[in-house]
Amino acid sequence: MLRYLRTHRANKSVWDPTDDLELALYGTIFGNNFLHYGYFTDPAIDPDTIAFSDLKQAMDDYATLLVQRVQAGERVLDVGCGMGGLLARLDQAGAQPTGVTPNRAHAAHIKRTWPHIPLIEGTFETVTTAPGDAKFDAVINSESFQYIDLDAGMRNVRALLKPAADGGRWINIDYFRLIPGAKNKSGHLLADFEAACARHGFTVRERVDVTENVLPSLAYGRLLATRFALPLARFGSDKYFLKHPFWAYLFADRVRGKLDGVKLDTLDPDVFRREKRYILFVLEPR
């Protein structure tokens, strides 16, 4: 209690990152080790027909997009490796992966599950040399470069990669904003990313727009929110206030107003399609 009061007086969180709720949630729901949008080979799939097995397959197919661009025996750095799903797939394909994660819970999970896979704990910006000082054949960013400064990140990618003449390449798959005023501010501006690539001497060898293939995940998330999460929240709050009239008098209108005001624009495929692009880049350092 004293520790709790001290940390809250200092406006600090008492959450321990080694007890990762995200890890527990994804592990329980999906039973795999991926933390990304997934890739639906049929982008026209009706969200009403999507099952958890479809989501798991889409997550695995997403990883396949990246594994297909790596050769057996190559040294690969997976930046922001999450729960290690891609590391495991790369390892199975005969590559030599190394993970980078600043998340202690994810690091502990990877070490426990795949103790033979090298892991660097810390942010990508703090990685200055490859293990053993040998450079990587490929650096992969899977929905992780959006959290990294463009210039600092690209300088570090170049420093860790082999030259293009020796097959060095940067595989970056992520979503990018098309306009500064997008409803969801996450992701680099696509124009800024492409300008930074040119500024740091990266040549685009491959550019694959997979926007339509990730939208079913958003559509399914929106369906779950509108048909399950919000109705259950309204039901639970109404039932509680029915049994507790004093608290209903004080807070019921405010709670109902908050629930009625919930916006799901970030889960709207049309909004995403209008404001963002999800792109797989394969880039070579000049």
N, C-alpha and C positions, 0 to 999 in steps of 0.2 A: 504494500500500500504506500509506504514511504517513497519507494522508487517510482511508483506510478505518479504520485503527486509531484515529485521533483521534476520528472520529465515533462509533465503537462504544464507545470509552471514555466518551463523553458520553451513551451510550444513545440516540443519534440514528440515524435510518435513512439509509443511503447511496443509497436509491432516488431517482432523478431523475424528478419528475413529468412532465417533458417526454418521457420514454420510457414511455408509458402502456401497460401490459400489457393493461388492460381494453379500451382502444381497439383494440389489435391483435387481441385475441381476438374481440370482437364483429364487427369489420370483416371478419375472415377467415371466421368461421362464417356470418354472416347476409348479408354483402354489402350492408348498409344502414346507416343512421345513427341508429338508435333504441336506447334503453336503457330499456325498460320491460316490463311484463308482457304486453302485447298484449291484444287484445279479440277473442274468438272469437264470431262471430255464431251459431254452433251450440254452445252450452255443453255439450251431451250428447255431443260427439264422443269417440270411443274413443281414448285416448292411443296405443294400438298402431297406429292408422292415421294419426297425425299425421306429416307430412313437414316438412322445413325450409321448403318453399314455403308450407305452412299457417301456420307461425310468422311468416314474413315478411309474409304477408297479414294476419294478426292484428295485427301491429305497425302496419301501415299503416292498418287499420281503426280502431285505437285513436286514431291521429292524426286520422283523419277525424271522430271524435266531437268533437274540439276545433275543427278547422277549420270545421265546420258551424256553429259558434256565433260565428263572426267574419265580418264583412262586408268586401268589397273596399274598399280605401282606408283602412281603420281602422289606427290605430297600436296595435301589440300588443307587450307586453313578455313574453318567454318566460323565466321565472325558472328557473335551473338547466337550461339548454338542452341539456346533454349534448353529443352529437356533431353537433347541428344538424339532425336529421331533421325536427322540427316546424317549425323556422325555414324550411326549404326548402319544406315543404308550404304554409305560410302565404304565403310569397313567391309561389309558383305560383298561389295563389288570389287574388292581387291585393292582399293586405294589406301593411302596412308594418311588418315585424317587427324587433324589437331583441332580442338575446340577452343573458343574464347568466350568467356561469360563473366560478367560482373556479379551475377546472382549466386549467392552462397548456397541457396537451396537447390538450384539447378546443378551447381557444381557437385554438391554432395550426392545427388541422384545419379549423375553421370559416372562419378567415381565408383559408386556402389554397383551400378549396372554393367558398366563397361570399363573395368579397371585398367585394361590394357591400352585404352585410347588416351593419348596425351591431352592434357587440358591446361590452358592458361587462365588463371583467375584474375580478372581485372577488366577495365575498359579497353577497347581497341586502341584508343589513343596512347595508352601506356605500354603497348607492345612495341618494343623497339627492335628486337631481333627474333628470328625464328629459332626454335630449339635446335641446338647444335650449330647455329649460325648458317645452316643451309636454307636457301630460299625456297619458296613454295612454287609448285607448278601452277596452282590455281588458288585464288582467294575467293570465297563465296560469302556474299551477304544476302541472306534470305529474310526480307522484311526487317532488316536491322540497320541498314545504312541511313534510314530516315532519322535515326537518333544521333547520328554522328555529324559533326561539322564537315561541310563539303571539302574545304581546303585541307584541313588537318587530316581528314580521313583519306583523301586521295593521295596525299603525300605518303601516308603510311602504307597504303596499298602498294604503291610503286616501290617503296623501300623493301617490302617483304616478298615481292614477286620476282621470279626469274625474268630475264629479258624476253620480249616477244620472239626473238630469233631462237630461243630455247624452249618455246612453247608456253611461256608465261601468259596467263590471262586472268581477268577479273570477271567473275560471274555475279551479277547483281540483279536480283528480282525483288521488286518493290512497287508500291503505288506512289504516284506523283500528282501533285496539284497542277491543274491547268491555269488556275486564276488565283491571285493573292487572297481574294475575298471568299474562298470556298467555305461552306458551312462547317466542314470538318477541317481544322487547321493542320492536321497531321500530314506528314510527307513533305519532301522538298518540292519546290516548284520545278516542273520539268525543264523549263527554259534555263533555270539556274543550274540544274544538274548537268545539262548538256553543255552549257557554257564552261562549267568547271572541268568537265571531261576534256574539252578542247584546250583549256588553259593548262592542264596538267599533263597533256600529251598522251591522252588515251584515244585510240582509234576504235570505232564501233565495228566489230566483226559480225555481230548478230544482234538484231533487235526484234523481239517477238512481243506483240501486244496480246496479252491474255486477259484483258479486262472482262470480256464477256464470259470467260471460263471461271472467274472467281465470283461473279455476281450471284449465282445460285446460293452461295453461302450467306450472302447478305439477305436475299429474299427469304431464305429459311429462318434466319435470325429474326427478321421482321415478323414473319408469321408466328413464331413462338412468342414474341413479345405481345403482339396484338391479340392473339387467341388464348394465351395461357398466362403469361407473366402479369400483364396489367389487369385482366379479369380476376385472377387470383388475389392480387394486391387489393383490389376494390372489395372483393368478397371478404377477405380477412379483416380489413379495416372496418367495414360496415358491421361485421359480426362482433368485433371487439367493442365498437361504440354502442351497439345495441345492448350489450351486457354491462357497459360502464357509462351511464348517462352523464355523469359529471365530466368525464374526460371528453365525451362527445360534445357537450356544450362548449368546452374550451377549444377543442382542436378539430372536430369532425369536418367543418367547412374548409378549414385550411388544408387538411389532408386530401379531401376530395378535389379541391382546386389544384393541388400539386399533381395528383394523378391524372386529372383531366388535361393538365397542361404539358404532360410528357410528350416530347417531340422525338420522332424516330427517323429524322432526316439522315442520320449517319448510317442507318440500315436500309435506306431507300435506294434500290438499284438505279432508278432513274436519276436521282441526285448524284450518285457516284459516277454514273456514265457521263453526266453533263459536266462534272467538275474535276474528275480525276482520270488517270490512266494507270493501269497495272501492267508493267512492262518487264520483260526479261532481257537484260543486256549482257552480252559477252564482249568485253573490251580488252584491247591489247595496249600495253605501254609502248609508245613510240621511242 
